[in-house]
Amino acid sequence: MKLKNFLLLVLLAALWGPSFLFIKVAVAEIPPLTLVLGRVGIAAVLLTVFLLAQGKSLPRSRTVWRHLAVMGLIHNTIPFVLFGWGEQYIDSALASILNGTTPLFTIILAHYFVADDRLTPTKLAGAVIGFAGLILLILPSFSDGVEATTWGLLAVALAAALYGVAIVYSRNHLRGLPPLVAPAGQMIMATIYLLPLSLLVDRPFSLAVPSLSALGALAALGVLGTAVAFVVYYRLLETAPASYVSMTTYVIPVFGVILGVLVLNEQLTWHAYAGFALILLGVMIVNGLLKWGGKRASILPRPVEKPMP
Protein backbone atom coordinates (compact mmCIF):
# COMPACT_ATOMS: atom_id res chain seq x y z
CA MET A 1 0.00 0.00 0.00
CA LYS A 2 2.86 2.39 0.82
CA LEU A 3 4.39 1.82 -2.61
CA LYS A 4 1.00 2.43 -4.24
CA ASN A 5 0.65 5.67 -2.28
CA PHE A 6 4.11 6.73 -3.42
CA LEU A 7 3.26 6.07 -7.07
CA LEU A 8 -0.02 7.99 -6.77
CA LEU A 9 1.85 10.88 -5.15
CA VAL A 10 4.32 10.98 -8.04
CA LEU A 11 1.48 10.84 -10.58
CA LEU A 12 -0.35 13.67 -8.82
CA ALA A 13 2.82 15.78 -8.81
CA ALA A 14 3.32 15.05 -12.51
CA LEU A 15 -0.19 16.34 -13.23
CA TRP A 16 0.17 19.43 -11.06
CA GLY A 17 3.83 20.07 -11.95
CA PRO A 18 3.31 21.99 -15.20
CA SER A 19 0.48 24.09 -13.69
CA PHE A 20 2.74 27.00 -12.73
CA LEU A 21 3.96 27.20 -16.32
CA PHE A 22 0.43 26.98 -17.74
CA ILE A 23 -0.79 29.66 -15.32
CA LYS A 24 2.08 31.94 -16.28
CA VAL A 25 1.26 31.55 -20.00
CA ALA A 26 -2.50 31.89 -19.66
CA VAL A 27 -2.68 34.74 -17.13
CA ALA A 28 -0.75 37.00 -19.50
CA GLU A 29 -3.92 37.18 -21.64
CA ILE A 30 -6.73 35.86 -19.43
CA PRO A 31 -7.59 37.70 -16.18
CA PRO A 32 -7.16 35.58 -13.01
CA LEU A 33 -10.86 35.12 -12.16
CA THR A 34 -11.76 34.14 -15.71
CA LEU A 35 -8.74 31.86 -15.92
CA VAL A 36 -9.75 29.97 -12.79
CA LEU A 37 -13.40 29.88 -13.94
CA GLY A 38 -12.31 28.27 -17.20
CA ARG A 39 -10.07 25.83 -15.34
CA VAL A 40 -12.68 24.57 -12.86
CA GLY A 41 -15.51 24.84 -15.41
CA ILE A 42 -13.74 22.53 -17.85
CA ALA A 43 -13.03 20.09 -15.01
CA ALA A 44 -16.62 20.24 -13.74
CA VAL A 45 -18.07 19.40 -17.17
CA LEU A 46 -15.63 16.57 -17.86
CA LEU A 47 -15.98 14.95 -14.44
CA THR A 48 -19.77 15.19 -14.43
CA VAL A 49 -20.03 13.71 -17.93
CA PHE A 50 -17.76 10.78 -16.99
CA LEU A 51 -19.68 10.28 -13.74
CA LEU A 52 -23.03 10.11 -15.51
CA ALA A 53 -21.59 7.94 -18.30
CA GLN A 54 -20.70 5.37 -15.64
CA GLY A 55 -24.30 5.26 -14.49
CA LYS A 56 -23.58 7.10 -11.26
CA SER A 57 -25.04 10.33 -9.95
CA LEU A 58 -24.07 13.34 -7.92
CA PRO A 59 -24.75 13.14 -4.18
CA ARG A 60 -28.18 14.07 -2.81
CA SER A 61 -27.09 14.58 0.78
CA ARG A 62 -27.09 18.20 1.93
CA THR A 63 -24.29 17.39 4.35
CA VAL A 64 -22.06 16.12 1.52
CA TRP A 65 -22.83 19.18 -0.59
CA ARG A 66 -22.01 21.43 2.35
CA HIS A 67 -18.57 19.82 2.60
CA LEU A 68 -18.13 20.04 -1.18
CA ALA A 69 -19.05 23.73 -1.00
CA VAL A 70 -16.33 24.31 1.60
CA MET A 71 -13.77 22.40 -0.48
CA GLY A 72 -14.71 24.26 -3.65
CA LEU A 73 -14.03 27.49 -1.81
CA ILE A 74 -10.82 26.71 0.12
CA HIS A 75 -9.19 24.25 -2.28
CA ASN A 76 -10.09 25.78 -5.64
CA THR A 77 -11.72 29.18 -5.75
CA ILE A 78 -9.62 31.19 -3.31
CA PRO A 79 -6.17 29.54 -3.74
CA PHE A 80 -6.44 29.25 -7.54
CA VAL A 81 -7.30 32.94 -7.78
CA LEU A 82 -4.52 33.85 -5.33
CA PHE A 83 -1.95 31.91 -7.35
CA GLY A 84 -3.16 33.36 -10.65
CA TRP A 85 -3.08 36.89 -9.23
CA GLY A 86 0.09 36.44 -7.20
CA GLU A 87 2.17 35.06 -10.07
CA GLN A 88 1.73 38.37 -11.84
CA TYR A 89 3.86 39.96 -9.11
CA ILE A 90 6.36 37.30 -8.00
CA ASP A 91 8.66 34.88 -9.81
CA SER A 92 7.30 31.39 -10.39
CA ALA A 93 10.33 29.93 -8.57
CA LEU A 94 9.42 31.88 -5.45
CA ALA A 95 5.82 30.76 -5.85
CA SER A 96 7.05 27.16 -5.82
CA ILE A 97 8.99 27.76 -2.60
CA LEU A 98 5.98 29.30 -0.87
CA ASN A 99 3.74 26.53 -2.18
CA GLY A 100 6.20 24.14 -0.54
CA THR A 101 5.15 25.36 2.89
CA THR A 102 1.87 23.45 2.50
CA PRO A 103 3.20 20.27 4.20
CA LEU A 104 4.37 22.32 7.18
CA PHE A 105 0.88 23.75 7.63
CA THR A 106 -0.70 20.34 7.02
CA ILE A 107 1.28 18.26 9.51
CA ILE A 108 0.42 20.69 12.32
CA LEU A 109 -3.27 20.91 11.39
CA ALA A 110 -3.51 17.15 10.92
CA HIS A 111 -2.04 16.59 14.38
CA TYR A 112 -4.91 18.47 15.99
CA PHE A 113 -7.79 17.58 13.68
CA VAL A 114 -7.09 14.07 12.28
CA ALA A 115 -7.19 11.26 14.83
CA ASP A 116 -4.71 8.96 13.07
CA ASP A 117 -2.22 11.54 11.78
CA ARG A 118 -0.12 12.71 14.72
CA LEU A 119 2.99 14.84 14.30
CA THR A 120 5.96 12.62 15.14
CA PRO A 121 9.73 13.24 14.93
CA THR A 122 9.71 11.06 11.81
CA LYS A 123 7.12 13.16 10.00
CA LEU A 124 8.74 16.42 11.07
CA ALA A 125 12.15 15.22 9.89
CA GLY A 126 10.74 14.12 6.54
CA ALA A 127 8.92 17.43 6.03
CA VAL A 128 12.01 19.49 6.89
CA ILE A 129 14.30 17.38 4.68
CA GLY A 130 11.85 17.65 1.79
CA PHE A 131 11.60 21.42 2.22
CA ALA A 132 15.40 21.69 2.24
CA GLY A 133 15.49 19.71 -1.00
CA LEU A 134 12.87 22.01 -2.50
CA ILE A 135 14.93 25.10 -1.67
CA LEU A 136 18.09 23.50 -3.05
CA LEU A 137 16.28 22.53 -6.24
CA ILE A 138 14.93 26.05 -6.83
CA LEU A 139 18.12 27.85 -5.71
CA PRO A 140 19.64 28.37 -9.20
CA SER A 141 16.48 30.24 -10.25
CA PHE A 142 17.48 33.07 -7.93
CA SER A 143 20.86 33.70 -9.58
CA ASP A 144 19.52 36.68 -11.52
CA GLY A 145 17.69 38.13 -8.54
CA VAL A 146 14.11 37.80 -7.40
CA GLU A 147 11.13 39.89 -8.44
CA ALA A 148 8.42 40.04 -5.81
CA THR A 149 5.95 42.33 -4.12
CA THR A 150 4.61 42.05 -0.58
CA TRP A 151 1.05 41.47 -1.76
CA GLY A 152 2.20 38.82 -4.24
CA LEU A 153 4.09 37.00 -1.48
CA LEU A 154 1.13 37.17 0.90
CA ALA A 155 -1.27 35.92 -1.79
CA VAL A 156 0.76 32.80 -2.57
CA ALA A 157 1.55 32.12 1.12
CA LEU A 158 -2.17 32.31 1.97
CA ALA A 159 -2.96 29.94 -0.90
CA ALA A 160 -0.43 27.43 0.46
CA ALA A 161 -1.96 27.65 3.93
CA LEU A 162 -5.44 27.09 2.49
CA TYR A 163 -4.19 24.00 0.66
CA GLY A 164 -3.11 22.62 4.03
CA VAL A 165 -6.53 23.32 5.54
CA ALA A 166 -8.27 21.76 2.52
CA ILE A 167 -6.23 18.55 2.64
CA VAL A 168 -7.11 18.02 6.30
CA TYR A 169 -10.76 18.97 5.74
CA SER A 170 -11.23 16.60 2.82
CA ARG A 171 -9.49 13.81 4.72
CA ASN A 172 -12.02 14.21 7.54
CA HIS A 173 -15.22 14.79 5.60
CA LEU A 174 -15.04 13.48 2.01
CA ARG A 175 -13.44 10.06 2.19
CA GLY A 176 -15.46 7.01 1.18
CA LEU A 177 -17.50 8.61 -1.61
CA PRO A 178 -17.71 6.77 -4.97
CA PRO A 179 -14.96 7.71 -7.46
CA LEU A 180 -15.49 10.99 -9.35
CA VAL A 181 -18.28 12.15 -7.00
CA ALA A 182 -16.13 14.33 -4.73
CA PRO A 183 -14.01 15.94 -7.46
CA ALA A 184 -17.05 16.56 -9.71
CA GLY A 185 -19.06 18.13 -6.88
CA GLN A 186 -16.12 20.20 -5.73
CA MET A 187 -15.54 21.62 -9.22
CA ILE A 188 -19.24 22.35 -9.68
CA MET A 189 -19.25 24.40 -6.48
CA ALA A 190 -16.08 26.25 -7.49
CA THR A 191 -17.66 27.07 -10.87
CA ILE A 192 -20.77 28.42 -9.15
CA TYR A 193 -18.63 30.70 -7.00
CA LEU A 194 -16.50 31.99 -9.85
CA LEU A 195 -19.04 32.56 -12.62
CA PRO A 196 -20.64 35.73 -11.19
CA LEU A 197 -17.28 37.04 -9.97
CA SER A 198 -15.74 36.65 -13.42
CA LEU A 199 -18.67 38.32 -15.15
CA LEU A 200 -18.73 41.25 -12.72
CA VAL A 201 -15.01 41.86 -12.25
CA ASP A 202 -13.21 40.66 -15.39
CA ARG A 203 -16.08 41.19 -17.85
CA PRO A 204 -14.62 38.49 -20.15
CA PHE A 205 -17.17 39.18 -22.89
CA SER A 206 -15.44 42.53 -23.49
CA LEU A 207 -11.91 41.14 -23.72
CA ALA A 208 -9.96 40.23 -26.84
CA VAL A 209 -9.95 36.58 -27.87
CA PRO A 210 -6.88 34.90 -26.28
CA SER A 211 -4.16 33.38 -28.42
CA LEU A 212 -3.99 29.66 -29.13
CA SER A 213 -1.12 29.28 -26.66
CA ALA A 214 -3.17 30.87 -23.86
CA LEU A 215 -6.22 28.77 -24.71
CA GLY A 216 -4.05 25.65 -24.87
CA ALA A 217 -2.59 26.43 -21.44
CA LEU A 218 -6.12 26.90 -20.06
CA ALA A 219 -7.27 23.59 -21.57
CA ALA A 220 -4.27 21.78 -20.09
CA LEU A 221 -4.99 23.32 -16.68
CA GLY A 222 -8.62 22.25 -16.84
CA VAL A 223 -8.13 18.70 -18.12
CA LEU A 224 -4.82 17.54 -16.65
CA GLY A 225 -4.10 19.95 -13.80
CA THR A 226 -7.64 19.88 -12.41
CA ALA A 227 -10.01 17.14 -13.65
CA VAL A 228 -7.56 14.23 -13.79
CA ALA A 229 -5.44 15.54 -10.93
CA PHE A 230 -8.32 15.72 -8.46
CA VAL A 231 -9.44 12.20 -9.32
CA VAL A 232 -5.93 11.02 -8.39
CA TYR A 233 -5.96 13.31 -5.33
CA TYR A 234 -9.10 11.73 -3.88
CA ARG A 235 -7.83 8.24 -4.71
CA LEU A 236 -4.66 8.97 -2.72
CA LEU A 237 -6.63 10.53 0.12
CA GLU A 238 -8.52 7.26 0.66
CA THR A 239 -5.39 5.43 1.81
CA ALA A 240 -2.77 8.02 2.76
CA PRO A 241 -2.59 10.43 5.73
CA ALA A 242 -3.15 14.12 5.11
CA SER A 243 0.45 14.90 6.06
CA TYR A 244 1.68 12.55 3.35
CA VAL A 245 -0.70 13.83 0.66
CA SER A 246 0.64 17.35 1.27
CA MET A 247 4.16 16.19 0.33
CA THR A 248 3.00 16.44 -3.29
CA THR A 249 4.05 20.09 -3.20
CA TYR A 250 7.68 19.02 -2.75
CA VAL A 251 7.61 16.74 -5.78
CA ILE A 252 5.84 19.21 -8.09
CA PRO A 253 8.96 21.35 -8.78
CA VAL A 254 10.88 18.22 -9.75
CA PHE A 255 8.63 17.90 -12.80
CA GLY A 256 9.06 21.61 -13.47
CA VAL A 257 12.82 21.07 -13.69
CA ILE A 258 12.35 17.99 -15.87
CA LEU A 259 10.16 20.02 -18.24
CA GLY A 260 12.88 22.66 -18.41
CA VAL A 261 15.37 19.99 -19.48
CA LEU A 262 13.06 18.40 -22.07
CA VAL A 263 11.47 21.56 -23.51
CA LEU A 264 14.08 24.26 -22.98
CA ASN A 265 17.22 22.10 -23.16
CA GLU A 266 18.30 23.30 -19.72
CA GLN A 267 21.18 21.53 -17.99
CA LEU A 268 20.84 19.81 -14.64
CA THR A 269 23.20 21.16 -11.96
CA TRP A 270 24.36 19.60 -8.71
CA HIS A 271 21.62 21.60 -7.00
CA ALA A 272 19.03 19.65 -8.97
CA TYR A 273 20.49 16.24 -8.19
CA ALA A 274 20.90 17.06 -4.49
CA GLY A 275 17.41 18.58 -4.35
CA PHE A 276 15.90 15.51 -6.03
CA ALA A 277 17.63 13.25 -3.51
CA LEU A 278 16.50 15.23 -0.45
CA ILE A 279 12.90 15.50 -1.68
CA LEU A 280 12.77 11.77 -2.38
CA LEU A 281 14.27 11.04 1.04
CA GLY A 282 11.78 13.31 2.79
CA VAL A 283 8.79 11.79 1.00
CA MET A 284 9.96 8.26 1.77
CA ILE A 285 10.45 9.09 5.45
CA VAL A 286 6.96 10.59 5.81
CA ASN A 287 5.49 7.62 3.94
CA GLY A 288 7.19 5.19 6.32
CA LEU A 289 9.33 3.59 3.60
CA LEU A 290 12.38 4.64 5.62
CA LYS A 291 12.62 4.76 9.39
CA TRP A 292 13.86 7.90 11.13
CA GLY A 293 14.88 7.22 14.72
CA GLY A 294 13.38 4.68 17.07
CA LYS A 295 10.52 6.57 18.69
CA ARG A 296 7.30 7.56 17.01
CA ALA A 297 5.70 9.45 19.90
CA SER A 298 3.91 12.70 19.22
CA ILE A 299 6.09 15.79 19.66
CA LEU A 300 3.12 18.07 20.37
CA PRO A 301 0.57 17.79 23.19
CA ARG A 302 -2.10 15.22 22.44
CA PRO A 303 -5.09 17.13 21.06
CA VAL A 304 -8.65 16.93 22.25
CA GLU A 305 -10.53 14.56 19.97
CA LYS A 306 -12.76 16.76 17.82
CA PRO A 307 -13.48 16.99 14.10
CA MET A 308 -12.27 19.87 12.01
CA PRO A 309 -15.11 22.37 11.52
N, C-alpha and C positions, 0 to 999 in steps of 0.2 A: 504493500500500500504506500509506503514511504517513497519508493521509486516511482510509482505512478503519480503521486503528488508532485514530485520533482519534475517529471516530464510535463505535467499539466502547467506547472509554474513557468517552465521554459517556453511552452507554447503560448501562454498568455502574454509573456514578455515580448515574444516575437510578434504578436499581433498589435500590442500597444507600442512597441519600440519605435516604429516609424511615425507615430502620431505627432510628435513634436515637429518633425519635418513637414508633414502634411498641413498642420496648423499654420506654420510659418508661411507656407506657400499660399494657402487659401485666404488667410486673414489679410493679406496685402490687397485683396480685391473685394472680399466679402466681410462686412462688419461682424464683430464677434457674436452678437445675439442671433443674427441670421445664420451665421456659420454653424453655431451649436444647434439651432433649430433644424437645419438641414441634416446635420449629423444624426441627431436622435430621431428625427422624422423618418429618415431612410431606414434606420434600424427598427423602428416601431412597425413600419409597414412590412418589412421582410420577416421579422420574427412572428408577427401575427398571422401572416399568410402561411408560413411553415407550420405554425401551431394548428391552424384550422385544417390544413392539408393532411395533418396526421390524425384528424378526427377528434382532436382535443379542443377545449374551450378555455376562455379566460376565467379567472376565479369569480365566484359570485359573493364570496364572503366580504362584508364591509371591513372586517378586521384586517384581512389580507390586503385589501385595497388601501387601507389607511397606512399600512407599513410600506406598500409600494409607492404611495404618494410621498412619504418621507424620504425613501431612497431616491426617487426621481429628483427630489429637490437637493439633497445633500451629496449625492454621488454623481449626478449628471448636470442638472441645471446650473447650480451655483459654481462648482469647481470648473466645469467646462468653460463657462463664461469668464471666470477669473483667469484661467490659463490663456484663453484666446485674447483677452484684453491685456493681461500682464506681459505676454510675449511680444507685444508691440513696444515695450519699454525696457525689457531686459534681454540679455543674450540667452539663447536656448540652452547653452551649457550651464548657465547659472540656474535656469529653470529646472534642469535635470537634478542639480544638486539639492535645491529646495524640495523638489518632489521626493527626493530620497530621504527626507525626514519623516515620511509617512510611517515606516515601521517603528520609529521611535515613539510617535504618538500612539500607534496601535498597540504596542506591547504593554504600555502603561494603562490604556483604556481597557484592554482585554483583561488585565489582571483584576480590575475592579468590577467589571461587568460581565465577564464570561466565566462560568464556574470551572471549566476544565482547561483554562488557558492562563495559568499563573506565570508571573514574571520570575524566572529563575536565573541564577548566574550563567547557565548555559545559553539561554535565549538572549540575555543582555550581551554576552560576549559575541554571539553570532551577529547580532544587530550592529554592534560597534565595529566589528571586523568588516562586515559588508559595507557599512558607511565609509570606512576608511578606504576600501577598494574603490568605491564610487568616486570619492574625491580624487584618488590617484588616477583613475581612468579619465576623468574630465580635466585634470590639471593642465595638459598641453593646450587646451582651448583658451586658457587665460593668458597665453604668452603675449598676445597683442593688446592686453588690457581688457577691461570689463565695462560694458555699457549697461547701466542700470539706474532706475529711479526708485525712490523710497516706496511710492505707491505700487510700482511694478513688483518689487520685492514682497511687499505685504500681501498683494493679491495672490501670488503663487504660493507663498507660505500658508495663507489661509486655506487655499485649495488643498494643499497637502494634508493639513490638519483635518479638513472635512473628509478626505479619503479615509483617514484613520477611523473617524467616527462611523463612516458608512460601512466599513468592513466589519466592525464590531456589531453594528446594528443589524446588518443582514445576516450575520452569523447567528444572532439571537432570535431573529423573528421570521426569516424567510427560507430556512432550510426545510427540506422535505417536500417541497412543491414539485409537481411533475416538470420534466425538462421543458424549457422554453417559456413556461408560464411566468416565472419571476422576471426574467429579462424583458419579455414582451410587455408586461404590465408596467415595469419601471420606465421603459422608453415611452410608452403611451402617456404616462403621467408627466414626464419631462417635456414631451411635445406640447401637451396642454398648457403647461406653465409658459413655455417659450413663444408660442404662436402670437398671443396678444402683445407680448413685450417687443417682439421683432417688428410687428406691424406698426406699433406706436413709436418706437424709438428709432429703429433703423430705416423704416419705410422702404423695404426692399423693392417694392414695385416702381420706385422712382430712380433706382440705381441702374448703372450701365450693366449690360450682360457680362458676367465674368468670362475670362479666357478659358480655353480648354484645360490648361494646366491647373487653374484654380478649381474648376468643376471636377476634374479628375481627382484632385487632392480631397475635395469634399466627399466624393463617392467612396474613395478608399477609407476615409475616416468613418463614414456611415456603415459600410459593409464589413470591413475587416476590423477596424479599430473600435467598433461599437457593437454591432449585431453579433458577429462571431465571437468577439472577445468576451462579451458578457455571458454568452452560453458557456464558454470555458470557465469563466470566473465562478459562476454558480455551481458548475460541476466540481471545481476544486474546493469550494466552500463546504460542500457536503462532507468531505473527509479530512480536511486540513484545518488546523487552528487558525484563528484570525491573525495571530502574530506571524504565522508562516505565510499566509496569503499576501500579507503586506510586503513581504520580501521581494515581490515582483518588481517593485520600483527600483531595486538595486540591479536587477538583471536587464531592465529596459534599456539603459544606456549602452550595454554591451552590443545590442543589436543596432543601435545608432552608429557605433564605431564600425561594426561589420559592414553596414550600408555605405559608410564613407569609403571603406576599402574597395568594395565592389563597384560602386557607382562613380565615385570621385577619384579612384586610384590613389587614395591616401595610404601612407605607410604606417604600419604599426610600430610604436615605440616601446621602450621598456616599461613606460608608464602603463600602457595598455595591457601588456602581459601580466604585470604585477597586479593591476587592478582586477583583471579577469580572475586571477588566482584567489585574491582576497574575497571577492564577491562570491565565488563558488564555495570557498571555505565557509564563509558566513552563512550562506543558505543551507549548506549541508549540516552545519552545527545546529541551526534552529530547527531543521527538519528531523534531527535525531540520527542522521546517517553517520555523524561523528560525535564522539563523546567529548565533553569539555569539563574536566574536573570530576570529582566523585560524588558531590552532593547536588541534589536537585531541589533543595528547599527554596521556598519563596524568599526573595530578598526585600519584599515590601510587606507591611502588615497585612494579615489576612483580611480581606474585605468582608463586609456584611453581605450576605447572599441576597441580591436583589437584581431584577432584570434592568437592562438599560432602557430608559424611557423612550 
